[in-house]
Amino acid sequence: ALHQLDAFITSHGPFDGVVAFSHGAQLTAMYMVHKKFEGALIESPFKCAIFFSLLGVYDPREWFTKALVQKLDITDNGSAIDIPSLVVWGNKDPWKQEAHGVSLLCDPRTSYTFLHSGGHKITGIGLNEALGPVAKLAKRCIMSSCTEGV
């Protein structure tokens, strides 16, 4: 999946941003971490990222070198996601610890987090109280990506 995503981004990117949910968010975050570790990117293919209810990121180095599926140790990998980002997850999400862990991979100077009262969902239907705050944070994330490097 990482190779297919890379081929798509190479053919159609770069992109202003990415919005992803659950496994798609996990794949996107893992791709960004992989490219950062690989040292292949001078610049991210995305200017910002918005992740909803994502699962933990697996260590791409372990996968590509040893074919091991192992969670990425966030304590050793600092700001592996260094673009403006928003990570949103629910207090009742069974993977909330993993989402929180990925939020710690984001650069604290340019990242935002939001914890809503729901489960493994995108804010909106059934989570109306979270829609306004998440929209404001998403706007802030997007706007900060427009001013990066200015």
Disulfide bonds with the S-S distance in Angstrom:
none
